[in-house]
Amino acid sequence: MASADTETIYKGKILTVERLGGKWEVVRHQPAVAVLVLNGQGEMLLVRQARPAIGAHTVEAPAGLIDEGETPEQAARRELQEEAGFDGELTLLTRFFTSPGFCDEELHVFRARDLRASKLPQDADEDLEVLWMTPQALLDGLRDGALVSSGPSVAAALYGVLALNTPGQSQTGQDQ
């Protein structure tokens, strides 16, 4: 949607800030992926990691940016391997814009099933702890303030709660 009256305010590695029409500040951000995994006990695969932007450790679904030349599915597979040490069958659940009022970041959310061990090295700046937690425990921790998370992880938890409590769905999630 860039036009002749678009001014670049800042250009960085993963984002650019523009001023559109002399008044709207817009963040142009690389697209990203997140991966939902539910095991046979109805627990979600999550990672705890430091997030300097908010000065806190978060509990999130494995996620990351789509690299140049990658498809969203390739990025989801890579992130699952780097962050959690697994690979599996991936299905796109949905995609959405994370904060369209000011940012064009598009997030692709995948579900992984039939997990198998497959580890890639973590990014040099990541220090992750893998956790298994029920979607309800994540939502409860967010509600009482014991946990901090991100929009995609909250959406994944809500999806997990719905998948486990919807008539006709397996109570185990059958993902692992």
C-alpha positions in Angstrom: 0.0 0.0 0.0 3.0 2.3 -0.3 2.5 5.4 -2.3 4.4 8.5 -3.4 3.7 10.1 -0.1 5.3 7.3 2.0 8.3 8.4 4.1 10.7 5.8 5.6 11.5 6.8 9.1 13.6 3.8 10.1 14.8 0.6 8.4 16.2 -2.2 10.5 16.9 -5.9 10.1 13.3 -7.2 10.7 11.2 -4.1 10.5 10.7 -0.8 8.8 8.8 2.2 10.1 7.0 4.3 7.5 4.8 7.4 7.6 1.9 7.2 5.2 0.1 10.2 3.8 2.0 12.4 6.3 0.1 11.1 9.3 0.0 7.3 9.8 3.0 5.6 11.3 3.2 2.0 10.1 5.5 -0.8 11.1 6.4 -3.2 8.2 7.4 -6.4 9.8 8.6 -9.8 8.5 5.9 -12.4 8.5 6.1 -15.1 11.2 4.8 -18.5 12.2 3.7 -20.2 15.4 3.2 -24.0 16.0 0.5 -25.6 18.2 1.3 -29.1 19.5 -1.0 -31.0 21.9 0.2 -34.3 23.3 -1.8 -37.4 24.2 -2.4 -36.0 27.7 -3.9 -32.8 26.4 -0.8 -30.7 27.1 0.6 -28.0 24.9 4.2 -27.8 23.9 5.5 -24.4 25.0 8.8 -22.6 25.4 9.9 -20.2 28.1 12.2 -17.5 26.9 13.5 -14.1 27.8 11.8 -11.2 25.9 14.0 -8.1 26.4 11.3 -5.8 24.7 9.0 -6.4 27.7 11.6 -7.2 30.3 10.1 -10.6 31.2 10.2 -14.3 30.4 7.3 -15.5 28.4 5.7 -18.8 27.9 4.8 -19.2 24.2 4.1 -21.7 21.4 7.3 -22.3 19.3 7.4 -19.4 16.9 9.6 -17.2 14.8 10.1 -15.2 11.6 9.8 -16.6 8.1 13.3 -16.3 6.5 13.9 -15.0 3.0 13.0 -17.7 0.5 11.1 -19.9 3.0 7.5 -20.9 2.8 5.5 -20.5 6.0 5.4 -24.3 6.4 9.2 -24.5 6.1 9.6 -21.8 8.7 7.2 -23.6 11.1 9.1 -26.8 10.7 12.4 -25.1 11.3 11.2 -23.2 14.4 9.7 -26.4 15.9 13.1 -28.2 15.4 15.2 -25.3 16.7 13.1 -24.4 19.7 11.7 -27.8 20.8 13.7 -30.5 19.0 10.7 -32.0 17.2 9.4 -32.4 13.7 6.0 -33.6 12.6 3.1 -33.4 10.2 2.1 -29.7 9.8 -1.3 -28.3 9.0 -2.1 -24.6 8.6 -4.8 -23.7 11.1 -5.1 -20.0 10.3 -3.3 -16.8 9.6 -3.9 -13.3 10.8 -2.4 -9.9 11.3 -1.0 -9.5 14.8 -1.8 -5.8 15.3 -3.2 -4.3 12.0 -3.8 -0.9 13.6 -0.2 -0.1 13.1 1.7 -3.2 11.9 1.5 -5.4 8.8 3.0 -8.6 10.5 1.1 -11.6 9.3 1.3 -14.7 11.5 0.7 -18.2 10.1 -0.4 -20.7 12.8 0.2 -24.4 12.3 -0.7 -27.5 14.2 1.9 -30.3 14.4 1.0 -33.9 14.8 2.9 -37.2 14.9 5.9 -35.7 16.5 9.4 -37.2 16.1 12.7 -36.1 17.5 14.5 -33.8 15.1 16.8 -31.1 16.6 18.3 -28.1 14.8 20.6 -25.7 16.7 18.9 -22.9 18.5 19.5 -19.4 17.3 22.6 -18.0 19.1 20.6 -15.3 21.0 17.9 -17.8 22.3 17.9 -19.5 25.6 14.8 -21.7 25.7 13.2 -24.1 28.1 10.7 -26.6 26.7 7.5 -27.0 28.8 4.3 -29.1 28.5 1.3 -27.4 30.0 -2.5 -27.8 29.6 -4.1 -25.0 27.6 -6.3 -24.3 30.6 -3.2 -24.0 32.9 -1.8 -21.5 30.5 -5.0 -19.5 30.4 -5.3 -19.6 34.2 -1.7 -18.5 34.6 -2.3 -15.6 32.3 -5.5 -14.6 34.0 -3.9 -14.5 37.5 -0.7 -12.9 36.3 1.7 -15.8 37.1 2.6 -16.2 33.4 3.3 -13.8 30.5 2.6 -14.8 27.0 1.9 -13.5 23.5 -1.2 -13.3 21.3 -0.4 -16.3 19.1 0.2 -18.5 22.2 -3.1 -17.3 23.8 -4.9 -18.1 20.5 -3.2 -21.5 20.4 -4.3 -22.2 24.0 -7.9 -21.2 23.2 -7.8 -23.5 20.2 -6.4 -26.3 22.4 -9.2 -25.8 25.0 -11.8 -25.9 22.2 -10.2 -28.9 20.5 -10.2 -30.8 23.8 -13.8 -29.8 24.8 -15.6 -29.9 21.5 -18.1 -32.8 21.0 -16.8 -35.3 18.5 -13.1 -34.4 19.2 -10.8 -36.8 20.9 -10.0 -35.9 24.5 -6.4 -36.6 23.8 -6.0 -34.3 20.9 -4.2 -37.2 19.0 -1.3 -35.0 18.1 1.6 -37.0 19.3 
